């Protein structure tokens, strides 16, 4: 290195922060309405808050989705159309999903049972087995099996992608949040230090997004079932040991699956439990008292 390079080095030195300084910088936005930040806030709430922050004194409504696909002249630009803002495509898929769902339900449950089920839910707020329902001048006593209720009651099925972990590690986290409300589980998992807690938190947030699309109340969703399983195709490699020995190391991959249900199912289960307690016979245990007669080890006749 010559003398000119040494003299010119301070003029060409880059002012970059060290790795430790970068780690100390926090990019988290502050949310004063929620103590946990934007943990369970919706994307719609974020857009509304951003619009209100930009123009706090104006009461202008939010722009429609169709404005995103128009150019400066107001004409529709084909290059700006995406699957996320194409209203016709979204409406087509929504209608197709509703038709598939109705066709699937009719193939598993009789249409008359579906109508009677809707009437019982409308009258009680949840389904009660053994109720008498009047339909088109006829009285029916409706009783549905667990399989039929599984089809008719509102539920959301979610599953994760391939996760680099083991089933034993995933089961520990699953037991922690099973039967919890979804938002409560997300809050608990957010502050859990385990890796699978982060993966499960992402999965439950996908469930909240599906609930918004289907029109369910997010605050009343709970985790009905949650399980893990092997995702297959585990990689193997040699584990070299001393004295000419070796073993095999397996790289395990798993997936998470869950079923989220609404408050309607929770009310039905509580009602069935109460009815079972009412129908149970009273317990009459024997009195733990000594016998008042002399007991002999032989018959007296």
N, C-alpha and C positions, 0 to 999 in steps of 0.2 A: 504494500500500500504506500503510495508516494505522498509527498508533503501536501500537494494541492488537494488531494482527496480528503486528507485530515482537516484541512482548513475549511473546505466547502461542505463537510458533513452536517454541521448545524443548520445550514440553510435548506437542506433537502430532507431533514428528519421529519417523519410523519408523527403528528400528535394523536396517537391512538391510545385509547384507554386499555388498561390491562384486563385480563380475564376476570380477576377478582372484582374490578370496578364494574364490569358489565353485569356480573351476577348480582350486585347490590342494587341495580336499577330495577324498579318494579314497574311493569306495564299494566297492572290491574287498575281498571277504572273504579272510581268511588261511587257507590250507590247509597244515598242517605235514607232511602225508604225501606231497605231490607238489610237487617244486620248481617246477612250472609252474602251480600253483594248480589250478583246476577246468577245465583245458584239455580233457582227454579223459575226465573222470569221468562216470559215468552218472547219470541222474536217480534211479535206485534207490539208488545209493551216497549221494547227497545226502540222500534221505529217511531212510535208515538213520542217517547221521551226525547229522541234526537230531533224530531220536528219541532217539538215545543221549545227545546233549547235554542234552536236556530231562530225561531220567530215567536217569542213569548207573548207579544201583544197582539198578534193576528190570530183570527179564528178561521183561517182557510182550511178546508178539508184536505185530507191526504190525496195524492194523485192516484188515479186509477191504474190498474195493471196494464191497460192497453196503451198508455202513454209511453211505456218503456220500449215498445216496438215501433214507435213512430219517429220519423226524422224531423228536421227543423221545419220542413214545409207542411208537416201534418200528415204525410202519407205513410202507409205501412212499409217498413223496411224489412225485407225477408231476411237479411243478414243478422238482424237484431233478435229474431224469434228463437227462443230456446225452449226446451221442455218445461222449464220452471215458469215461464211467463206466457205460454201458449194457452189461452183460455179455452179454445175449442178442444184441444187435446186433453186438457185436465177434465173438462166436462164429459168427454167421451169415455175416458178411463173410469171416472166416477160412476157413470151410468152402467158401464160394463161390469164393474165390481158389484153394484147393487143387484143386477140381473143374475150374476153368478151366485151371489149369496142367497137370493130367494130360491133359485133353482136347486141349490145344495140343501137348503132347509127342507124344501118340499120332498126331496128324495129321501130324507131321513125321518121327517116328522110329517104326519098327515096335516093338510091345510086347515082342517076343522080344529085340530088341537092347537094350531098356531093362533087362530082367532080366539079360541076360548082362553088361551094363555094371556093374550093381550088384554082381554076383559078383566081377568083376575088381577093382573098387575095394575090396571087402571083403577080398580076399585080399592085395592089395599096398599098400593105403593111397592109391593113385591109379591112374588108368587107364593100361594098357600096351597098345599096339596089337599085333596079331598073336598074342595069347595063346590057348591052347586051353582052352575052358571046357566042363565037363560039366553038362548040364541035362536032367533027366528021362531019364537013361539014354543020352543022345546027346551026342556030342562036337562042339563047334563051334569054329571058328577065327574069332575076332572081329576085324574091322578096320572102324574108323569113320572117316569123313571129318572134315575140320575143321568143316564146317557142322553135322554131327551132334554133335560134341563141344561146339560152342558152345551147343547146346540142352540137353545133358545135364549139363554141368558147372555147379556152383553159381556164380551171378554176381548182381550187383546193378547195375541201370541207374538212374542219377540224372541229373537235368537241372535247370538253374537257371531262374529267371524272366528277364524282360527286363532287361538291364543296360545302363546308359549308358556305353559304352566302345567301343573299336575292336578288331578282330580281331588287329591287330598287337600291341597292348598285352597282350591276353589270351594270345597265343601265347608271349610271353616268360616269363610266369609258368607256363604249362602245361609248357613244356620243363624248367623248374626242378624240378618234383615228379613228373614222369612216371616210372612204374615203381617209385616209392617205396612203402613201407608207409604205410597210411592215417594211422596215428597219428603217424608220423615226419613225414609231409607236413603234417599239421595244426600240429605244433610249429614247423616251419620257416616256414610261412605266417603264423603268429601274430606272428612277429618281423620279417616282411618289411614294408617301408614302402610298397609299391605298393598301389593301390586294388583291383586285381583279385585280389591275394592275400587280402584280406578276403572278397571274394565267393566265391572258391574254398574258403576255409576253412569258410564257412557251408554250402556244398554238400557237402563231405566229412563234416561233422558230421551232415548229413541221412542220408548213407550209413551212418554208424555206427549211427544210430537204426534204420534199416531192417534192419541186420545183427542188432541185438538182437531185433527183432520176428521175424525169420526163424530165429533160433537159431544164427547163425554166430559163430565166434570172432572178436572184433574185433581182437585182437592179430595175427592171421594174414591180415588182408585187405591187399591191395595194389592199386595203380592199374594196371589192365591197359591201358586206353585212356582218353585224355583229349583232347578237342578242343573247338574253338570254331567258331561260325558266325554269319552275319548273322541277326538276328531280324526283318528286313524293316521296311517303313514308316519309313524314315529321314526325319526332318523336314529341310526345306531353308528357308533364308532368305537374303535379300540381304546381301552384304558390300559396303557403299558405300565406294568409293575416290575418289581425287581426280581432277579434270579430267573429270568426267562419266562415269567408268568405274565398273563394279561387277563383283562376282563372286558365287558361290553357296557358302554354307557348309552343309555336311551335318552333322547331328547323328546320329551312328551309334549303333545299338543292337545288341547281340550277346547270345548265350546260351552257356552252358557245358554240356557233356555228358560223362559219364564212365561207364566200366564197371569195377566193382570185382570182383575174383576172390579166391578163397581159396588157401591153401597147396597144395591138391590140384593146381591148374593149374600152379603154379610147379614142383612136383616132377615133373610129367609133362614139361614143357618141358626141364628139366634132364636127365631120363632120355633123351629123344629126341635131345638134343644129344650126349650121351655115346655112344649107339648109332650115331649118324652118324659120329662120329670113329673108332669101332672098325671100321665097315664101309668106311672110306675106304682106298683103295690107298696104299701107301707112295710117297712122292715120290722119284724117281730123276733128279736133274738131271744134265746133261752136265758133265764135268770141264772146267774152264777152264784148259786146258794147251795149249802150242804143239804143232803137228804135227811128227812126227819124220821127215817125208819132204819132198822138194822138190815144191812145188806149181807146176804149169804151167797156163797158160790155154788148153790145147788137149788133145784126146783123144790117147791113146797107142795106139789101135788103128785 
